[in-house]
Amino acid sequence: MNQDKILKINKRSFITVCIILFVFMIGAYIMTFFVPRGTFDPNTNEYLPLEGQGIPFWKFILSPFLVLGSDSGLTIIVISLFILILGGAFNIIDKTGGINAIISYLIKKFQKRKYMLIYIITLFFMLFGALFGIFEESVTLLPIIIILALGMGWDTFTGIAMCLMAAGFGFSSAITNPFSIGLASKTMELSILDGIWFRILIFIVMYFILCGFITLHVKRIEKNPTSSPSYESDQEKKKHLNFDSTFQDNDHKLLHTYVIFFLVILGIIIISSALPIVQELGISIPIIALAFFIGIIIVCMCLHYSLKDTFKMFWGGLVGIAPAIIMIMLAGSIKYILDEGYILPTIINELIGVLENCSPIVGILFIYFIILVIQFFIGSASAKVILIIPIISMIADKLGISRNIALLAFIFGDGYTDLIYPTNPVLLISLGISSFSYTKWIKKTILLQLFILAVTIGILILGYYIGY
């Protein structure tokens, strides 16, 4: 591709998302004046009311910056640095011809087996999400998958679906996901292998649902290309694609160099996601970011680029992706406002109060509902484990619900909404660098999300009746 930057934030998408997030910030600020303050005792999980209401207006205005000094601050900084390094690295890969070489090769290999390519890539990302909890890391490969989709004659949405959506579905259909199943099982005093057979069946069901959804979309745009939600912007992107004519004369050293680079990155992703000590320290993202940075410099040295040219290309990509940092800070500020107002514990306590004297089925679905609400404000699975899992365990015991079912409700509520809630920074960044607007994303995926909601509710009810 000969575009200025492969990873860059679309101006229209950026403005739209910022407006949406600012509206939610205002809503959160108003809530702090009407919802009573409260907290949970860290030892007994008992709800304790607090005095006061609201937060100072200056904290609301400065919340995108103040959040950097909060408990979530380090996470936001790490993700921001990760995205900046990613932008710089992919600009180098593009400018040196690496993307052209890789995509040309894949197009040639799968030209007559297009749908098989969809199913393989989707399975790849779903397995990574289900086994290793990889979701944020999928952004590293999103640009290449999108360009691959365009090269195969499809559209940007197909690329996002095969990569980001597949990783999200895998994360939500967790089999051994260490960030949801792993942490929550330990807190609930369950083995990570308890009920794994049922989770494997759920994974298979969700895989076929997603593959069916992507296939229907692809068939629709193959029949009528203008039906694609990104048709006009994709036409501009495709003008710069000329893979078939360039592959035969392509330098195979270039192709082999980048294949090795991505295989090494893939290995680092797997290892960093599988090692318990890395999970406990929460340093998988920094490790992957460092690997990208060092790896891309080594690649440029192997391809005989000077350090000056290397850093010039890197800086160009970094500048193109920089607006994503603003979106991350705005998304994080919503949770900061709610935390400063001490209203989340009150919301949780009120929701739990409704469960008294409920039937087990209602209790299961209400646990699911609680997670769906909390997920809007707290996207991190590990943060929700600390906050809500001990409370959910007590509710499950009181209502005669197995902890496995309660854990399943937590997994469903924690995962699928990552692909729709605008407070999830990974979704916003992915849509931004894909030049795909959030409003178009909602229109395109809302029916699938409603269908998944119905399916997961059915699975929870089925689980209860079969004694899961």
N, C-alpha and C positions, 0 to 999 in steps of 0.2 A: 504494500500500500504506500502511496505517496502523499498521504495526508500529513498535515503538520504534526499531529500527535495522535497516536492510536488510543490512548487513554486521556479523555478530556471530559469536563463536565458541560453538558448542554445547557446553554444560558436559560432557555425557556423552562426546562425541567428544574433547574436550580432555583429559579424565582418561584415557581409553583410550589415546590417542596418547602422552601423557606417560609412562604406565606402560611401553608398548612401547619407547619410546626409552631409558628408564632401564634396562631390562633389557639393551638393547644396549650401553649405557654400561658396565654391570657386566661383560658379556662381553668388551668391548674391554680393560677394565682387567685382567682375569684373563689375557688373551692376552699382555699385556706381560711377564708373569712366566714364560711358557713358550716364547714364540717368540724366538729369538736376535735381538739388535739388528744392524742393518746399514744401509748407505747406498750410493748409486751415485755414482761419481766423475763430477762434472759435465762433465769434459772427455772421458773415455774411455767413459763408461757402464759401467765395470767395477764389479762388486759388491765392496764392502769391508765385512767384518765389524767390529762394534764391541763393546767390552766393556760389561758391566753388564746388568741386567735390571730390569723393572718401572719404575713411577714412584711418587713419594711419594703416600700416601693423600690428603693435603690437596689435591694437584693434581687428583685424581679428583673430590673433593667440590666443589671450586671451578671445575672445568673449564667449566661453562656461562658463567662470568664471565671466566675466563682466556682463553677462545677469542677474546674481543673484542680481546685484545692480540696475537693470533697473525696469521699471514699471511692467514687467512680472516676476521679480525675486521672489516676495512673492508667486505667484502662483506656480512657479517651485519648490520652497522649500516645500510648502504645499503638492503638489502632490508627491514629493520625499519621504517625511516623511510618507505619506499615504501608499505608495507602500512598504516601509520598514516594517511598522507595519503589513501590510497585509501578507507579506512574513513570518514574525515571527509567526503570529497568525495561518496561515494555516499549518505551520510546526507542531505546537502544536496539531492542530486538527487531523492531519495525524498520528503523533506519539502516540497519546492517543487512536486511533481507532475510532474517531468520523466520519471520512469520510467513513470508511468501514461500519459502522453501518447505516448511512443515505442512502448510495447508495444501500446497500443490501436490505433495506426495500423497496425502490422505485422499484428496479428490480423485487422483488417478487410481488408487487402490480400491475405493468404494463407489466408483461412478455407477456401476451396475448393481450395487447392493446398498442403495441409499438408506432404506429403512433399517437395515441391519446396523448401520452406523448409528442411527438414532438410539436403537435399543441397547447397543453396547455402551455408548457414552452415558446414557441415562442410568444404566445399571452400575457403571463405574462410580458415578457421583453419589448415587443412593447408598451403595455399600460403604463408601467412605463416611457418609453421614451417620449411617446406622451403626457401624462398627467402631469408628474412631471419633465421632462427634464433630466431624469436619463440616463447617458451614461458612464461617468467615473466610477460611482459607480458599474456598472455591473461587473467590474473586480473583485469585492469582491466574486462573486459567480461563476466566470468563471471556476476555477479549479474543483469545484464540478460538474458542468454541463459537462465538458470534461470527467471526470472520469465516470459519469453516462452514457454518450454516449458510452464509451469504454465497460462499463459493459453490455450495451444492445447489444453489438456486432457491433457497428458502429465505427466511427473513430474520431480523434481529430477535424477535420474540422466540423463535424456535431455538436460537442459541441460548437465550436466557433460560428457557424451559429445560433444555438438556443439561445445563450446568447448575445454575443457582437454584431453580425449582427442584431439580433432582436431589441436590444436596440437602435442601430444606425438607423434602419428603423423607429422605433417609434419616436425617436428624430426628424427625418427628416419629418415624416408625422404628425407633431405637431398638437395637438388638443387644449391643453391649456398650452403647454410647457412654463414655466415662463421665461426661458433663451432666447428664440427666440420670440415666440408669445407674451409673457407678456411684455418684455422690448421694443420690436419693436412696438407693438400696442400703447403703451404709448407714444413713441416718435413720431409716425405717427398720433397721436390724434384719434386713433380708439379704440373701445371697444374690449376686448378680445373675446367677444361673436359674434362680427361682422363676418358673413360668416362662422360660426363654422359648419354649416350643410354640407358645401362643404368639409371642412377639414375632417369631420367624414367619408364621402364617400371616400375620398382619402386614409384615414387610412385603410378602409376595403379592397380597391383594393390592396394596398401595402402588407397587411397581406396575402392575397391569393397568391400574386406573390411570396412572400418569402417562404410561406409554400410549394408552388409548386416546388420551386427551391430546398429546402431542401429534399423534398420527392423524387424528381428525383435523387438527389445525393445518398440518402440512398438506394434506389432501385438498383442503379448501383453498389454500393459496396457490397450489399447483394448478388448480382448475381456474381460479380467478385471482391473479396476483394482486390486484387492486384492493382485495378484501383484507390484506394485511394491515394491521394498525400502524405499521411503520413504513408503508409502501414508498412514500415520497422521499423520506430520509434515506431509505435503503437504496433507492435508485442512485442517489448521489454517492453513497459508499461504494456501490458496485462499479461505478465508472473507473474507480482506481484499482479494481481487481482484474488481473489478467493471468491467472495461475496456470491454465492449461498451456499457454504459449511459452511460458517462461521456465517450466519445470525441466524440459529436456536439456536446456543449456545451463541448468543451474549448477553451481559449484557444490559437489557432493560433500566437500569438507565442511561447508557452511551448514548443510543439513545435519550431518553427523555431530557437529559441535553442539548444535542446539538440542538435538535429541538427547545427547549425554547430559547437557545442562538441565533439561526438564526431568530426566529420569533421576538425577541426583536430588533435585528439589522435591520430587515426588517421594523419594526415599526418606528425605529429612522430614517431610510432612507426616509420613506414616510413623516414623520412629518417635518424633516429638509428641505425636498424639497418643502413642501407645505406652510411653514410659511414665510410670506413676509419679516419679519425682518431678518430671516436667509439668504434669498436670497440677500437682500440689503447689508448685511454685508459680504456676500461671505464666510460664515464659515461652510457650509454644509459638505465639505470634512473633515475639522478638527474635527467636531463633530462626524462624522462616524468613523474616525480613532481612536479617543479617546474611543468611544464605543467599538470598536474591542479590543483595548488594555486592558481596564478595564474588559470587559466582559470575555476575554479569561483567565485572571488571576483568576477571580471568578470561572469560569468553572473548572480550575485546582484545586482550593481549594475544590470544591465540589467533585471532583474525587480523592481527597486525594494525590495530587502531592505536593512535597515540592517546596518552592519558588526557591531553587537552581536548581532543575530539570526543573521547568517551564521556568526560564530565560535561561537555557542552550539550551532547545529546541527552544525558541524564537530567540536566537542569531544565531542558525544554520540556521533558515529560513531567517533571515535578511541578512546574508552573501550571501545566494544563490540568492537573488533577487537584491542585491546591484548594479550589472552592469547596471540595468535599469536606474539608475540615470544618467549615462553617456549619454545614448540615449536621455533622457529628456533634458539634458543641450545642447547637439548638436542640437536638434530640435529647442530649444528656441533661440540658437545663430543665426539662419538664420534670424528670425524676428529682432533680435538685430542689425545685420549688416545693414539690410534695413532701420531700424529706424534711426540709426546713419548716414546713407547716405542721409536721407530725400528724398528718391526716391518713396516711396509708394504713397504719394499725387500726384506726377507727373504722375505716371502710371494711377491712378484713373482719374485724370483730362483729360488725353489724351483719355482714353476709353470713358469718358462722352462726349467729343468733337465730337466723331463720331456719336452721337445720334441726332445731330441737323438736323431738317427737315426729320426725319425718320417717317415711319408709326407706328401706335400704336403697331402692332404685332411685327415689328422689334424692337421697343423700349422695349417691354416686354422681348423678347428673349435676347436683349443686356444687360438688367439689370441682367438677369439670368447669362449671361456670365461674367459680371463684378464681381458678387459674387463668381463665380467659380474660377476666377483668384485670387481675394483677399483672398479667403479661404485657398489657398495653403500657404500663408504667415502668415495669422492671423486665427488660428483655433477657438479662443474664440468667441462665439456668442455675448456676451455682449460687447466685444471690437469692433466688427464690427457694432453693433447697434450705438455706439457713433460715429464711424468714417464715416460710409457710409449711414445709414438710412436717416439722414436729406437730403443728396444729392439725394438719390433715390426718396424721397418724392417730391422734386422739379421737378425732371425729369418726374415723373408720372403725376404731375399736368400740366406741359408744353405740354406733348404729349397726354393728354386726357385719360390717363390710370387710372383706379380706384386704390386707395391705397391698397385695398384688394389684387388685382392681384400683385402689386409690392411687398407686404408683402409675398405672396405665393412664388414668385420668390426668395426672400431672404431666406425663409425657406428651399426650395429645394437646393439652392446653398450652404447654410450653413451646411446642415446635411449629405447628402449621401456621400459626398467626405471625411467625417471623416473615412470612411471605405476603403479608397484607397490611400489618400495622405500620403507619408512617413513623412511629417512634423507634423503629428498628434501623440503626444506622447502616447496617450491611445492605439492606434492601435499597435504601436511599442512594448509597454510593454506587451500587450495581446498576440501578436505573439511570443514575447520572452519567456514568462512564459509557453506558450503552446508548445514550441519547434517546431514552424511552421514557415518556412522561408518566408520572405516578397515576394520573387520572386514567390514562389509557390502560395502564397495568390493572387497575381496579376493574374497569369495564371488561377486560379480557379474562380475568381470573375469578371474578366474584362468584359466578355460577359453580365453578369447580370448588371453591372454598365452601360454599353452602352444601354442595354434594358431599364433600369430605366431612363436614360437620355432622351431616345425617348419618354417614357411614360410621364415624367414630362413636356416635351415640349408640348406634345399633351394636357395635362391637362391645361397648361397655356393658350394655344390658345383657347381651349374649354371654359375656364373661361371667356375670353374676349368676345366671341360671345354670351354667355348666360347672359352677363351683370353682372358678379360676381364682 
